């Protein structure tokens, strides 16, 4: 495919780039799989809003549900990007890996430490979701 149009999103100087074929408008027909991924992201964002203001004890209590939900969402977003044959730069897998490392560490941290690192984790999660929405042409209304 010829590189004719690049979508970029930035955060802290980072650039996420996808390459599109000529004439590709970026519009995506919503498949059943795509709808499932969108619903999963919406549900995850609701969980993340809770984690934004949760106490240390609440964060630790929610981790057994939050961690597999986040991991599943990342897997589904990766699958959607793969199914759509979207070329990604190194930022996409690096961010997904960072989020998965967060999840692994959060599971074993004392509650106060989990609360302290949660804002940075949530920032990475939101960045990953936004990158995927941009790459797939599904930015929220």
C-alpha positions as CSV (number, residue, x, y, z in Angstrom):
1,X,0.0,0.0,0.0
2,X,1.2,3.5,-0.8
3,X,1.6,5.8,2.1
4,X,-0.6,8.8,1.3
5,X,-2.2,9.9,4.5
6,X,-1.1,9.6,8.1
7,X,-3.2,10.1,11.1
8,X,-1.3,11.2,14.1
9,X,-2.1,11.6,17.8
10,X,0.4,13.0,20.2
11,X,0.9,12.9,24.0
12,X,4.0,14.2,25.6
13,X,5.8,14.5,22.2
14,X,4.9,10.9,21.2
15,X,3.4,10.4,17.7
16,X,1.1,7.5,16.8
17,X,0.9,7.0,13.1
18,X,-1.2,4.8,10.9
19,X,-0.9,4.4,7.1
20,X,-3.9,4.4,4.8
21,X,-4.3,3.5,1.2
22,X,-5.2,6.2,-1.4
23,X,-8.9,7.1,-1.2
24,X,-9.4,5.7,2.3
25,X,-11.5,8.2,4.2
26,X,-10.9,6.5,7.5
27,X,-14.6,5.7,7.9
28,X,-15.2,2.3,9.3
29,X,-18.3,0.1,8.9
30,X,-19.2,-1.0,12.3
31,X,-19.0,-4.8,12.5
32,X,-20.4,-6.9,15.3
33,X,-16.8,-7.3,16.5
34,X,-16.2,-3.6,16.3
35,X,-19.4,-2.9,18.3
36,X,-18.2,-5.4,21.0
37,X,-14.9,-3.6,21.2
38,X,-16.6,-0.2,21.4
39,X,-18.9,-1.5,24.2
40,X,-15.9,-2.9,26.0
41,X,-14.0,0.4,25.8
42,X,-17.1,2.3,27.1
43,X,-17.4,-0.2,30.0
44,X,-13.7,0.1,30.8
45,X,-13.9,3.9,30.8
46,X,-16.7,3.7,33.4
47,X,-14.4,1.5,35.5
48,X,-11.6,4.0,35.0
49,X,-13.8,6.9,36.2
50,X,-14.4,5.0,39.4
51,X,-10.7,4.3,39.8
52,X,-9.9,8.1,39.3
53,X,-11.4,9.0,42.7
54,X,-11.4,5.6,44.5
55,X,-9.8,5.2,47.9
56,X,-6.7,2.9,48.1
57,X,-8.9,0.2,49.6
58,X,-11.4,0.4,46.8
59,X,-8.7,0.3,44.2
60,X,-7.3,-2.9,45.7
61,X,-10.8,-4.4,46.1
62,X,-11.6,-3.7,42.4
63,X,-8.3,-5.0,40.9
64,X,-9.5,-8.6,40.6
65,X,-12.2,-7.5,38.2
66,X,-10.4,-4.5,36.7
67,X,-7.2,-6.3,35.7
68,X,-8.8,-9.0,33.5
69,X,-11.2,-6.5,32.0
70,X,-8.4,-4.2,31.0
71,X,-6.3,-7.1,29.7
72,X,-9.2,-8.4,27.6
73,X,-9.9,-4.9,26.2
74,X,-6.3,-4.5,25.1
75,X,-6.4,-7.9,23.4
76,X,-9.7,-7.0,21.6
77,X,-8.3,-3.6,20.5
78,X,-5.2,-5.4,19.2
79,X,-7.4,-7.8,17.3
80,X,-9.5,-5.1,15.8
81,X,-6.4,-3.3,14.6
82,X,-5.1,-6.5,13.1
83,X,-8.4,-7.4,11.4
84,X,-8.5,-3.9,9.8
85,X,-4.9,-4.3,8.5
86,X,-3.9,-1.1,10.2
87,X,-0.1,-0.5,10.2
88,X,1.1,0.8,13.5
89,X,4.3,2.4,14.6
90,X,6.2,1.3,17.7
91,X,4.1,3.5,20.1
92,X,1.0,1.3,19.9
93,X,2.6,-2.0,21.1
94,X,4.9,-0.1,23.6
95,X,1.9,1.6,25.2
96,X,-0.1,-1.7,25.3
97,X,2.9,-3.4,26.9
98,X,3.3,-0.5,29.5
99,X,-0.4,-0.8,30.4
100,X,-0.1,-4.6,30.9
101,X,3.0,-4.1,33.0
102,X,1.0,-1.6,35.1
103,X,-1.7,-4.2,35.6
104,X,0.8,-6.8,36.7
105,X,2.4,-4.5,39.2
106,X,-0.9,-3.0,40.5
107,X,-2.1,-6.5,41.4
108,X,0.8,-7.0,43.9
109,X,1.1,-3.5,45.3
110,X,0.0,-2.4,48.7
111,X,-3.2,-0.3,48.5
112,X,-1.4,3.0,49.2
113,X,1.1,2.4,46.4
114,X,-1.6,1.3,44.0
115,X,-3.5,4.6,44.7
116,X,-0.3,6.6,44.1
117,X,0.4,5.0,40.7
118,X,-3.2,4.8,39.5
119,X,-3.3,8.3,37.9
120,X,-0.3,7.5,35.6
121,X,-1.8,4.1,34.7
122,X,-5.2,5.7,33.9
123,X,-3.4,8.2,31.7
124,X,-1.7,5.4,29.7
125,X,-5.0,3.5,29.5
126,X,-6.9,6.6,28.1
127,X,-4.0,7.3,25.7
128,X,-4.2,3.7,24.4
129,X,-8.0,3.9,23.9
130,X,-7.7,7.2,22.1
131,X,-4.9,5.9,19.8
132,X,-7.1,2.9,18.9
133,X,-10.1,5.0,18.2
134,X,-8.0,7.3,16.0
135,X,-6.5,4.4,14.1
136,X,-9.9,2.7,13.5
137,X,-11.7,6.0,12.7
138,X,-14.0,5.6,15.7
139,X,-13.5,8.8,17.6
140,X,-16.3,9.4,20.1
141,X,-19.0,11.9,19.2
